[in-house]
């Protein structure tokens, strides 16, 4: 039996960041204003371990800053604290961190591996140089390509994070970025719709009418295209949409943009909506029949759709629609039956 898996996040907001990206306000996004000193890593990890069952595994993940831009001594202090758990608690299996594409030093990669780092995530955001320049990202597409190759050559797993709806973006351009992520060898990704946060340049541009964020419907539709693309290539999607911190849910710091606390569920529901609209359920008798559908157990809610919208659509074609769980199905497989 496979053991369930989770990540223990250690947020180091803004640490090591040398650029002020036009969209970035880490404190508002994460609800955390200060990075923990290395000696506090233990209490963060222990707090999570206290709620982690014996049958689960976890990795310690450093997020929020530019990990590789920290002074090497500080990087190693963080990693030393985390690495001790690899020897003392069988539930902790690895370490990961996120960083900038232009922050990868090939000489340091063996050092990270020696501490138990297995995955490095790069905040690529887009692979279009004009978009990267517009948001003052400070790196270019070539930096993503070079860093990705270095990480893979070192025997580490590669994660590439993307943002959709940045200034100058379009659905076709986001799909181009996703396809290139796949070509570069990413095994994981995160998809973040761009939000307009208070105290950012993007907020100023939004208020001046120079930037229009995606609507929630647009962002959901874009992700409904991106998710199957990554899935078909075997790229694991770790997150779709920002983590709903208490501040974000309350609207603190959020000026505009497609935030929803269940954003991924909306996107998954939209994918099923596309499936049902294309589906051929077989020959229908003259009278509207009943439709029975079976999907994987973890897909029942999204197959029904947000607030049942997919089911309501199907009921415009069929007298009654019922969607059941079938543990023999996986992913977005389904089977159907028409009844009089």
WOZIUR-V678561 format. One record per pair of residues at least 12 apart in sequence whose ideal C-beta (glycine too) atoms are under 10 Angstrom apart, sorted by the first residue. I is the first residue (numbers start at 1). J is the second residue. D is the distance in whole Angstrom. If there is no record, write none. Layout:
# WOZIUR-V678561
I;J;D + I;J;D
This chain:
# WOZIUR-V678561
1;55;8 + 2;55;10 + 2;57;9 + 3;53;9 + 3;54;9 + 3;55;6 + 3;56;6 + 3;57;5 + 3;58;10 + 3;91;9 + 3;93;9 + 4;52;10 + 4;53;8 + 4;55;7 + 4;56;5 + 4;57;7 + 4;58;10 + 5;56;7 + 5;57;5 + 5;58;7 + 5;59;8 + 5;91;10 + 5;93;8 + 6;48;8 + 6;51;10 + 6;52;7 + 6;56;6 + 6;57;8 + 6;58;5 + 6;59;8 + 6;61;10 + 6;91;9 + 7;48;9 + 7;58;6 + 7;59;6 + 7;60;8 + 7;61;5 + 7;63;9 + 7;94;10 + 7;96;8 + 7;238;8 + 8;41;10 + 8;44;7 + 8;45;6 + 8;46;10 + 8;47;9 + 8;48;4 + 8;49;8 + 8;52;8 + 8;58;5 + 8;59;7 + 8;60;5 + 8;61;7 + 8;82;9 + 8;85;9 + 8;91;10 + 8;92;8 + 8;95;10 + 9;30;9 + 9;32;10 + 9;44;8 + 9;48;9 + 9;60;8 + 9;61;5 + 9;62;8 + 9;63;5 + 9;64;8 + 9;243;9 + 10;35;9 + 10;36;7 + 10;38;10 + 10;40;9 + 10;41;6 + 10;44;6 + 10;45;8 + 10;48;10 + 10;60;6 + 10;61;7 + 10;62;5 + 10;63;7 + 10;64;8 + 10;67;10 + 10;78;8 + 10;81;9 + 10;82;8 + 10;95;10 + 10;97;9 + 11;26;8 + 11;29;10 + 11;30;5 + 11;31;9 + 11;32;5 + 11;33;10 + 11;34;9 + 11;35;7 + 11;36;8 + 11;44;9 + 11;61;9 + 11;62;8 + 11;63;6 + 11;64;4 + 11;65;8 + 12;26;9 + 12;30;10 + 12;32;9 + 12;34;9 + 12;35;4 + 12;36;7 + 12;62;6 + 12;63;7 + 12;64;5 + 12;65;4 + 12;66;9 + 12;67;7 + 12;70;8 + 12;74;10 + 12;78;8 + 12;97;9 + 12;98;10 + 13;25;9 + 13;26;4 + 13;27;6 + 13;28;10 + 13;29;8 + 13;30;6 + 13;31;10 + 13;32;6 + 13;33;7 + 13;34;8 + 13;35;6 + 13;63;9 + 13;64;4 + 13;65;6 + 14;26;5 + 14;27;8 + 14;32;10 + 14;33;9 + 14;34;9 + 14;35;8 + 14;64;7 + 14;65;6 + 14;66;9 + 15;34;10 + 15;35;5 + 15;36;10 + 15;62;9 + 15;64;8 + 15;65;4 + 15;66;7 + 15;67;8 + 15;69;8 + 15;70;6 + 15;74;8 + 15;78;10 + 16;35;9 + 16;64;10 + 16;65;5 + 16;66;4 + 16;67;6 + 16;68;7 + 16;69;3 + 16;70;5 + 16;71;9 + 16;74;9 + 16;75;9 + 16;99;8 + 16;100;8 + 16;103;8 + 17;64;9 + 17;65;6 + 17;66;5 + 17;69;7 + 17;100;8 + 17;103;10 + 17;138;9 + 18;66;7 + 18;69;6 + 18;100;8 + 18;102;9 + 18;103;9 + 18;138;7 + 19;66;9 + 19;100;8 + 19;102;10 + 19;135;10 + 19;136;6 + 19;137;7 + 19;138;4 + 19;139;8 + 20;136;7 + 20;138;9 + 20;200;8 + 20;201;7 + 21;123;9 + 21;125;8 + 21;132;9 + 21;135;6 + 21;136;6 + 21;137;6 + 21;138;8 + 21;163;10 + 21;166;10 + 21;200;8 + 21;201;8 + 21;202;9 + 22;134;7 + 22;135;5 + 22;136;5 + 22;137;8 + 22;166;9 + 22;167;8 + 22;194;10 + 22;196;10 + 22;200;6 + 22;201;4 + 22;202;5 + 22;203;9 + 22;204;9 + 22;205;7 + 22;211;9 + 23;125;9 + 23;135;6 + 23;136;9 + 23;137;9 + 23;163;7 + 23;165;10 + 23;166;7 + 23;167;9 + 23;192;10 + 23;194;6 + 23;195;7 + 23;196;7 + 23;197;7 + 23;200;6 + 23;201;8 + 23;202;5 + 23;203;9 + 23;205;10 + 23;211;10 + 23;213;10 + 23;257;9 + 24;123;10 + 24;135;9 + 24;136;9 + 24;137;10 + 24;197;8 + 24;199;10 + 24;200;6 + 24;201;9 + 24;202;9 + 25;195;9 + 25;196;10 + 25;197;4 + 25;198;6 + 25;199;5 + 25;200;5 + 25;202;9 + 25;203;8 + 25;253;6 + 25;254;10 + 25;255;10 + 26;63;10 + 26;64;6 + 26;65;8 + 26;197;9 + 27;64;10 + 27;197;9 + 27;198;10 + 27;199;9 + 27;247;9 + 27;252;10 + 27;253;8 + 28;195;9 + 28;197;5 + 28;198;6 + 28;199;7 + 28;200;9 + 28;245;9 + 28;247;6 + 28;248;8 + 28;252;7 + 28;253;3 + 28;254;7 + 28;255;10 + 29;64;8 + 29;192;9 + 29;195;8 + 29;197;7 + 29;242;6 + 29;243;8 + 29;245;7 + 29;247;8 + 29;248;7 + 29;253;8 + 29;254;9 + 30;63;8 + 30;64;6 + 30;242;9 + 30;243;8 + 30;245;6 + 30;247;8 + 30;248;9 + 31;243;9 + 31;244;10 + 31;245;4 + 31;246;6 + 31;247;4 + 31;248;7 + 31;249;10 + 31;250;10 + 31;252;8 + 31;253;9 + 32;64;7 + 32;245;8 + 32;247;10 + 35;62;10 + 35;64;8 + 35;65;7 + 35;70;9 + 35;74;10 + 35;78;10 + 36;78;9 + 36;81;10 + 37;74;9 + 37;77;9 + 37;78;9 + 37;81;10 + 38;73;10 + 38;74;7 + 38;75;10 + 38;76;9 + 38;77;4 + 38;78;5 + 38;79;9 + 38;80;8 + 38;81;5 + 38;82;9 + 39;77;9 + 39;81;8 + 40;81;9 + 41;60;8 + 41;62;9 + 41;77;9 + 41;78;7 + 41;79;10 + 41;80;9 + 41;81;4 + 41;82;6 + 41;84;9 + 41;85;9 + 42;81;6 + 42;82;10 + 42;84;8 + 42;85;9 + 44;60;9 + 44;81;9 + 44;82;10 + 45;58;9 + 45;60;6 + 45;81;8 + 45;82;7 + 45;84;9 + 45;85;6 + 45;89;9 + 45;92;8 + 46;85;9 + 46;89;10 + 48;60;9 + 48;91;10 + 48;92;10 + 49;85;8 + 49;89;7 + 49;91;7 + 49;92;8 + 52;89;9 + 52;91;6 + 52;92;9 + 53;91;9 + 54;90;9 + 54;91;7 + 55;91;9 + 56;91;6 + 57;90;8 + 57;91;6 + 57;92;8 + 57;93;5 + 57;94;9 + 58;85;9 + 58;89;9 + 58;91;6 + 58;92;6 + 58;93;7 + 58;94;9 + 59;82;9 + 59;85;10 + 59;86;9 + 59;91;10 + 59;92;7 + 59;93;6 + 59;94;4 + 59;95;6 + 59;96;6 + 59;116;9 + 59;117;9 + 59;118;7 + 59;119;8 + 60;78;9 + 60;79;9 + 60;81;9 + 60;82;4 + 60;83;9 + 60;85;7 + 60;86;9 + 60;92;6 + 60;93;10 + 60;94;8 + 60;95;5 + 60;96;8 + 60;97;9 + 60;116;9 + 60;117;10 + 61;82;9 + 61;94;9 + 61;95;7 + 61;96;5 + 61;97;7 + 61;98;8 + 61;119;8 + 61;121;9 + 61;238;10 + 62;75;9 + 62;78;6 + 62;79;9 + 62;82;8 + 62;95;8 + 62;96;7 + 62;97;4 + 62;98;7 + 62;99;9 + 62;117;9 + 62;121;10 + 63;96;9 + 63;97;7 + 63;98;5 + 63;99;10 + 63;121;8 + 63;123;10 + 63;243;10 + 64;97;10 + 64;98;8 + 65;97;9 + 65;98;8 + 65;99;8 + 65;100;10 + 66;97;10 + 66;98;8 + 66;99;5 + 66;100;5 + 66;102;9 + 66;103;5 + 66;123;8 + 67;79;9 + 67;96;10 + 67;97;4 + 67;98;7 + 67;99;5 + 67;100;9 + 67;103;8 + 67;112;9 + 67;117;10 + 67;120;9 + 67;121;10 + 68;97;8 + 68;98;10 + 68;99;4 + 68;100;7 + 68;102;10 + 68;103;4 + 68;104;6 + 68;105;7 + 68;108;7 + 68;109;10 + 68;112;9 + 68;120;8 + 68;147;10 + 69;99;7 + 69;100;7 + 69;102;9 + 69;103;5 + 69;105;10 + 70;97;10 + 70;99;9 + 70;103;9 + 72;105;9 + 72;108;7 + 72;111;8 + 75;97;9 + 75;108;8 + 75;111;8 + 75;112;8 + 75;115;9 + 76;111;8 + 76;112;10 + 76;115;8 + 78;95;9 + 78;97;8 + 78;115;9 + 79;95;7 + 79;97;9 + 79;111;8 + 79;112;7 + 79;114;9 + 79;115;4 + 79;116;8 + 79;117;7 + 80;115;7 + 81;115;10 + 82;94;10 + 82;95;5 + 82;96;10 + 82;97;9 + 82;115;7 + 82;116;7 + 82;117;9 + 83;95;7 + 83;114;9 + 83;115;5 + 83;116;5 + 83;117;9 + 84;115;10 + 84;116;10 + 85;116;9 + 86;115;8 + 86;116;5 + 87;116;9 + 92;116;9 + 93;116;9 + 93;118;8 + 94;116;6 + 94;117;7 + 94;118;4 + 94;119;7 + 94;157;9 + 95;112;8 + 95;113;10 + 95;115;6 + 95;116;5 + 95;117;5 + 95;118;7 + 95;119;8 + 96;112;10 + 96;116;10 + 96;117;6 + 96;118;6 + 96;119;4 + 96;120;7 + 96;121;7 + 96;156;9 + 96;157;8 + 96;159;8 + 96;188;9 + 97;112;8 + 97;117;7 + 97;119;8 + 97;120;6 + 97;121;7 + 98;119;9 + 98;120;8 + 98;121;4 + 98;122;7 + 98;123;6 + 98;159;8 + 98;161;7 + 98;190;9 + 99;120;7 + 99;121;8 + 99;122;7 + 99;123;7 + 99;147;9 + 99;151;10 + 100;122;7 + 100;123;6 + 100;124;9 + 100;125;10 + 100;137;9 + 100;138;8 + 100;139;6 + 100;143;8 + 100;144;10 + 100;147;8 + 101;122;5 + 101;123;7 + 101;124;6 + 101;125;9 + 101;132;10 + 101;137;9 + 101;138;10 + 101;139;5 + 101;140;9 + 101;141;9 + 101;142;9 + 101;143;4 + 101;144;4 + 101;145;8 + 101;146;8 + 101;147;4 + 101;148;8 + 101;151;10 + 101;160;9 + 102;122;9 + 102;137;9 + 102;138;7 + 102;139;4 + 102;140;8 + 102;142;9 + 102;143;4 + 102;144;9 + 102;146;9 + 102;147;7 + 103;120;10 + 103;122;9 + 103;123;9 + 103;139;9 + 103;143;9 + 103;147;8 + 104;120;7 + 104;122;8 + 104;143;8 + 104;144;10 + 104;146;8 + 104;147;4 + 104;148;9 + 104;149;10 + 104;150;5 + 104;151;7 + 104;154;9 + 105;147;10 + 105;150;9 + 106;146;9 + 106;147;9 + 106;149;10 + 106;150;5 + 106;151;9 + 106;153;8 + 106;154;7 + 108;150;10 + 108;154;9 + 109;150;7 + 109;151;7 + 109;153;8 + 109;154;4 + 109;155;9 + 109;156;7 + 110;154;7 + 110;155;9 + 110;156;10 + 112;151;10 + 112;154;8 + 112;156;7 + 113;154;7 + 113;155;7 + 113;156;7 + 117;154;10 + 117;156;7 + 117;157;10 + 118;155;9 + 118;156;6 + 118;157;6 + 119;151;9 + 119;156;6 + 119;157;4 + 119;158;8 + 119;159;6 + 119;187;8 + 119;188;7 + 119;238;10 + 120;147;8 + 120;148;9 + 120;150;9 + 120;151;5 + 120;152;10 + 120;154;9 + 120;156;6 + 120;157;8 + 120;158;7 + 120;159;7 + 121;151;10 + 121;157;9 + 121;158;8 + 121;159;4 + 121;160;7 + 121;161;6 + 121;186;9 + 121;188;7 + 121;189;9 + 121;190;7 + 121;238;8 + 122;139;9 + 122;143;9 + 122;144;6 + 122;147;6 + 122;148;7 + 122;151;8 + 122;158;7 + 122;159;7 + 122;160;6 + 122;161;7 + 122;181;10 + 122;184;9 + 122;186;9 + 123;137;9 + 123;139;9 + 123;144;9 + 123;159;10 + 123;160;9 + 123;161;5 + 123;162;9 + 123;163;9 + 123;190;9 + 123;192;9 + 124;137;9 + 124;139;8 + 124;141;8 + 124;143;9 + 124;144;5 + 124;145;10 + 124;147;9 + 124;148;8 + 124;159;10 + 124;160;5 + 124;161;6 + 124;162;6 + 124;163;9 + 124;177;8 + 124;180;9 + 124;181;7 + 124;184;9 + 124;186;9 + 124;189;9 + 125;137;6 + 125;139;9 + 125;144;9 + 125;160;9 + 125;161;7 + 125;162;6 + 125;163;5 + 125;164;9 + 125;166;7 + 125;169;10 + 125;177;8 + 125;192;8 + 125;194;9 + 126;141;8 + 126;144;9 + 126;162;7 + 126;163;7 + 126;164;9 + 126;166;6 + 126;167;10 + 126;168;9 + 126;169;7 + 126;173;7 + 126;174;8 + 126;176;9 + 126;177;5 + 126;180;10 + 127;140;9 + 127;141;5 + 127;142;10 + 127;144;6 + 127;145;8 + 127;160;9 + 127;162;8 + 127;173;9 + 127;174;10 + 127;176;7 + 127;177;4 + 127;178;9 + 127;179;9 + 127;180;5 + 127;181;8 + 127;184;9 + 128;140;10 + 128;141;7 + 128;166;9 + 128;168;7 + 128;169;8 + 128;170;10 + 128;173;6 + 128;174;9 + 128;176;7 + 128;177;7 + 128;180;10 + 129;141;5 + 129;142;8 + 130;167;9 + 130;168;6 + 130;169;10 + 130;173;10 + 131;163;9 + 131;166;5 + 131;167;7 + 131;168;5 + 131;169;6 + 131;170;10 + 131;173;7 + 131;174;10 + 131;177;9 + 132;144;9 + 132;166;9 + 132;168;9 + 133;167;10 + 133;168;9 + 134;166;7 + 134;167;4 + 134;168;5 + 134;169;9 + 134;202;10 + 134;205;9 + 134;211;9 + 135;163;8 + 135;166;6 + 135;167;6 + 135;168;9 + 135;169;10 + 135;194;9 + 135;200;10 + 135;201;8 + 135;202;8 + 135;205;10 + 135;211;10 + 136;201;7 + 136;202;10 + 137;163;10 + 137;166;9 + 141;177;9 + 141;180;8 + 144;160;7 + 144;177;10 + 144;180;8 + 144;181;9 + 144;184;7 + 145;180;8 + 145;183;9 + 145;184;6 + 147;160;10 + 147;184;9 + 148;160;7 + 148;180;10 + 148;181;9 + 148;183;10 + 148;184;4 + 148;185;6 + 148;186;7 + 149;184;8 + 149;185;8 + 151;184;10 + 151;185;9 + 151;186;10 + 152;184;8 + 152;185;5 + 152;186;9 + 152;187;9 + 157;185;9 + 157;186;9 + 157;187;5 + 157;188;7 + 157;236;10 + 158;181;9 + 158;184;7 + 158;185;6 + 158;186;5 + 158;187;6 + 158;188;7 + 158;189;10 + 159;181;9 + 159;186;6 + 159;187;7 + 159;188;4 + 159;189;7 + 159;190;7 + 159;235;9 + 159;236;9 + 159;238;7 + 160;177;9 + 160;178;9 + 160;180;9 + 160;181;5 + 160;182;9 + 160;184;7 + 160;185;9 + 160;186;4 + 160;187;9 + 160;188;8 + 160;189;6 + 160;190;8 + 160;235;9 + 161;181;9 + 161;186;9 + 161;188;9 + 161;189;7 + 161;190;4 + 161;191;8 + 161;192;7 + 161;238;9 + 161;239;9 + 162;174;7 + 162;177;6 + 162;178;7 + 162;180;10 + 162;181;7 + 162;186;10 + 162;189;7 + 162;190;7 + 162;191;6 + 162;192;7 + 162;226;8 + 162;230;10 + 163;177;9 + 163;190;9 + 163;191;8 + 163;192;5 + 163;193;7 + 163;194;5 + 163;195;9 + 164;177;9 + 164;178;9 + 164;191;6 + 164;192;7 + 164;193;5 + 164;194;7 + 164;214;7 + 164;218;9 + 164;219;7 + 164;222;5 + 164;223;7 + 164;225;10 + 164;226;7 + 164;240;10 + 164;258;9 + 165;192;9 + 165;193;6 + 165;194;4 + 165;195;9 + 165;211;10 + 165;212;9 + 165;213;6 + 165;214;4 + 165;215;9 + 165;218;7 + 165;219;6 + 165;222;7 + 165;257;8 + 165;258;7 + 166;192;10 + 166;193;10 + 166;194;5 + 166;202;9 + 166;211;9 + 166;213;9 + 166;214;10 + 167;194;8 + 167;202;8 + 167;205;7 + 167;210;8 + 167;211;5 + 167;212;9 + 167;213;10 + 168;211;10 + 169;194;8 + 169;214;9 + 169;222;9 + 170;222;9 + 171;214;10 + 171;218;8 + 171;221;8 + 171;222;5 + 171;225;7 + 171;226;9 + 172;225;10 + 174;191;9 + 174;222;6 + 174;223;9 + 174;225;8 + 174;226;7 + 174;229;10 + 175;222;9 + 175;225;6 + 175;226;7 + 175;229;7 + 177;226;9 + 178;191;8 + 178;225;9 + 178;226;5 + 178;227;10 + 178;229;5 + 178;230;6 + 178;233;9 + 178;235;9 + 179;229;7 + 179;230;10 + 179;233;9 + 181;226;10 + 181;229;10 + 181;230;8 + 181;233;9 + 181;235;7 + 182;229;8 + 182;230;7 + 182;232;9 + 182;233;4 + 182;234;9 + 182;235;6 + 183;233;9 + 185;235;10 + 186;230;9 + 186;233;9 + 186;235;6 + 186;236;9 + 187;233;10 + 187;234;8 + 187;235;6 + 187;236;6 + 188;230;9 + 188;235;7 + 188;236;5 + 188;237;8 + 188;238;5 + 188;239;10 + 189;226;9 + 189;227;10 + 189;230;6 + 189;233;10 + 189;235;5 + 189;236;7 + 189;237;6 + 189;238;7 + 189;239;9 + 189;240;9 + 190;236;10 + 190;237;7 + 190;238;5 + 190;239;4 + 190;240;8 + 190;241;9 + 190;242;10 + 191;219;9 + 191;222;9 + 191;223;6 + 191;226;6 + 191;227;8 + 191;230;8 + 191;237;7 + 191;238;9 + 191;239;7 + 191;240;5 + 191;241;8 + 191;263;9 + 191;264;9 + 191;267;8 + 192;219;10 + 192;239;8 + 192;240;8 + 192;241;7 + 192;242;6 + 192;243;10 + 192;263;10 + 193;213;8 + 193;214;6 + 193;216;9 + 193;218;9 + 193;219;4 + 193;220;9 + 193;222;8 + 193;223;7 + 193;240;8 + 193;241;6 + 193;242;8 + 193;257;7 + 193;258;5 + 193;259;8 + 193;260;9 + 193;263;7 + 193;267;10 + 194;211;9 + 194;213;6 + 194;214;7 + 194;219;8 + 194;242;10 + 194;256;10 + 194;257;6 + 194;258;8 + 195;213;7 + 195;214;10 + 195;219;10 + 195;241;9 + 195;242;7 + 195;248;8 + 195;253;9 + 195;254;6 + 195;255;8 + 195;256;8 + 195;257;4 + 195;258;7 + 195;259;6 + 196;211;7 + 196;212;10 + 196;213;6 + 196;253;10 + 196;254;7 + 196;255;4 + 196;256;4 + 196;257;5 + 196;259;10 + 197;242;10 + 197;248;9 + 197;252;10 + 197;253;5 + 197;254;6 + 197;255;6 + 197;256;9 + 197;257;8 + 197;259;10 + 198;252;8 + 198;253;5 + 198;254;7 + 198;255;6 + 199;253;8 + 199;255;9 + 200;253;9 + 200;255;8 + 202;255;8 + 202;256;9 + 202;257;9 + 203;253;10 + 203;254;10 + 203;255;5 + 203;256;8 + 204;255;10 + 206;255;6 + 206;256;6 + 206;257;9 + 207;255;8 + 207;256;9 + 211;256;9 + 212;256;9 + 212;257;10 + 213;255;9 + 213;256;5 + 213;257;4 + 213;258;7 + 213;259;10 + 214;256;10 + 214;257;7 + 214;258;5 + 215;256;10 + 215;257;9 + 215;258;6 + 216;257;9 + 216;258;4 + 216;259;8 + 216;260;6 + 216;263;8 + 216;266;8 + 217;258;8 + 217;266;9 + 217;270;9 + 218;258;7 + 219;240;10 + 219;241;8 + 219;257;8 + 219;258;4 + 219;259;9 + 219;260;9 + 219;263;8 + 219;266;9 + 219;267;8 + 220;240;10 + 220;241;9 + 220;258;7 + 220;260;8 + 220;263;7 + 220;264;10 + 220;265;10 + 220;266;5 + 220;267;5 + 220;268;10 + 220;269;8 + 220;270;5 + 220;271;10 + 220;273;10 + 220;306;9 + 221;266;10 + 221;267;9 + 221;270;6 + 221;273;10 + 221;274;9 + 222;258;9 + 222;267;9 + 222;270;10 + 223;237;9 + 223;240;6 + 223;241;8 + 223;258;10 + 223;263;8 + 223;264;8 + 223;266;8 + 223;267;4 + 223;268;9 + 223;270;8 + 223;271;9 + 224;266;9 + 224;267;5 + 224;268;8 + 224;269;9 + 224;270;4 + 224;271;5 + 224;272;9 + 224;273;8 + 224;274;6 + 225;267;9 + 225;270;9 + 225;271;9 + 225;274;9 + 226;240;8 + 226;267;8 + 227;240;7 + 227;264;9 + 227;267;6 + 227;268;7 + 227;270;9 + 227;271;6 + 228;271;6 + 228;274;9 + 228;275;10 + 228;332;8 + 231;271;9 + 231;331;8 + 231;332;9 + 237;264;8 + 237;267;10 + 239;263;9 + 239;264;7 + 240;263;6 + 240;264;4 + 240;265;9 + 240;266;9 + 240;267;6 + 240;268;8 + 241;258;8 + 241;259;8 + 241;260;7 + 241;261;8 + 241;262;8 + 241;263;3 + 241;264;6 + 241;265;9 + 241;266;8 + 241;267;8 + 242;254;10 + 242;257;10 + 242;258;10 + 242;259;7 + 242;260;10 + 242;261;9 + 242;263;8 + 243;261;9 + 244;259;8 + 244;260;8 + 244;261;4 + 244;262;8 + 244;263;8 + 245;261;10 + 248;261;8 + 249;261;6 + 260;306;9 + 262;306;8 + 264;302;9 + 265;301;7 + 265;302;6 + 265;305;10 + 265;306;7 + 266;302;9 + 266;305;9 + 266;306;6 + 266;309;10 + 267;302;9 + 267;306;10 + 268;298;10 + 268;299;8 + 268;301;9 + 268;302;4 + 268;303;9 + 268;305;10 + 268;306;9 + 268;332;9 + 269;301;8 + 269;302;5 + 269;303;8 + 269;304;8 + 269;305;5 + 269;306;5 + 269;307;9 + 269;308;10 + 269;309;7 + 269;310;6 + 270;302;9 + 270;305;8 + 270;306;8 + 270;309;9 + 270;310;9 + 271;299;10 + 271;302;8 + 271;303;10 + 271;310;10 + 271;332;7 + 272;295;8 + 272;299;7 + 272;301;10 + 272;302;6 + 272;303;5 + 272;304;8 + 272;305;6 + 272;306;10 + 272;309;10 + 272;310;5 + 272;311;10 + 272;323;10 + 272;332;7 + 272;334;9 + 273;302;9 + 273;303;9 + 273;305;6 + 273;306;9 + 273;309;7 + 273;310;5 + 273;313;7 + 273;314;10 + 274;310;10 + 275;295;10 + 275;303;8 + 275;310;9 + 275;332;6 + 275;334;8 + 276;291;10 + 276;293;9 + 276;303;8 + 276;305;9 + 276;310;6 + 276;311;9 + 276;313;6 + 276;314;6 + 276;317;9 + 276;321;9 + 276;323;10 + 276;334;9 + 277;310;9 + 277;313;7 + 277;314;9 + 277;317;10 + 279;291;10 + 279;293;9 + 279;314;9 + 279;317;10 + 279;334;8 + 279;336;7 + 280;336;9 + 281;293;9 + 281;314;9 + 281;317;8 + 281;318;8 + 281;336;5 + 281;337;9 + 281;338;6 + 282;336;7 + 282;337;9 + 282;338;6 + 283;338;8 + 284;317;8 + 284;318;8 + 284;338;7 + 285;338;8 + 285;340;7 + 287;319;8 + 287;340;7 + 288;315;9 + 288;316;10 + 288;317;7 + 288;318;6 + 288;319;4 + 288;320;9 + 288;338;10 + 288;340;10 + 289;317;10 + 289;318;6 + 289;319;6 + 289;320;9 + 289;337;9 + 289;338;4 + 289;339;6 + 289;340;6 + 290;318;6 + 290;319;5 + 290;320;5 + 290;321;7 + 290;322;7 + 290;337;9 + 290;338;7 + 290;339;4 + 290;340;7 + 291;311;10 + 291;314;6 + 291;315;9 + 291;317;8 + 291;318;4 + 291;319;8 + 291;320;7 + 291;321;5 + 291;322;7 + 291;323;9 + 291;336;6 + 291;337;8 + 291;338;6 + 291;339;8 + 292;318;10 + 292;320;9 + 292;321;8 + 292;322;5 + 292;323;8 + 292;324;7 + 292;335;9 + 292;336;7 + 292;337;5 + 292;338;8 + 292;339;6 + 293;310;10 + 293;311;9 + 293;314;8 + 293;318;10 + 293;321;7 + 293;322;7 + 293;323;5 + 293;324;7 + 293;326;9 + 293;334;6 + 293;335;7 + 293;336;5 + 293;337;8 + 294;322;9 + 294;323;8 + 294;324;5 + 294;325;7 + 294;326;4 + 294;327;10 + 294;328;9 + 294;329;6 + 294;333;9 + 294;334;6 + 294;335;5 + 294;336;8 + 294;337;8 + 295;323;6 + 295;324;8 + 295;325;7 + 295;326;7 + 295;329;6 + 295;330;10 + 295;331;9 + 295;332;8 + 295;333;7 + 295;334;5 + 295;335;8 + 295;336;10 + 296;325;7 + 296;326;7 + 296;327;8 + 296;328;9 + 296;329;4 + 296;330;5 + 296;331;7 + 296;332;8 + 296;333;7 + 296;334;8 + 297;324;9 + 297;325;4 + 297;326;8 + 297;327;6 + 297;329;8 + 297;330;10 + 298;325;9 + 298;327;10 + 298;330;9 + 298;331;10 + 299;323;9 + 299;325;8 + 299;326;10 + 299;329;8 + 299;330;9 + 299;331;8 + 299;332;7 + 299;333;9 + 299;334;8 + 300;323;6 + 300;324;7 + 300;325;5 + 300;326;9 + 301;323;9 + 302;332;9 + 303;323;5 + 303;324;10 + 303;325;10 + 303;332;8 + 303;334;7 + 304;321;9 + 304;323;6 + 305;323;10 + 308;321;10 + 308;323;10 + 310;323;9 + 311;323;7 + 318;338;8 + 318;339;10 + 319;339;9 + 319;340;9 + 320;339;9 + 321;336;10 + 322;337;10 + 322;339;9 + 323;336;10
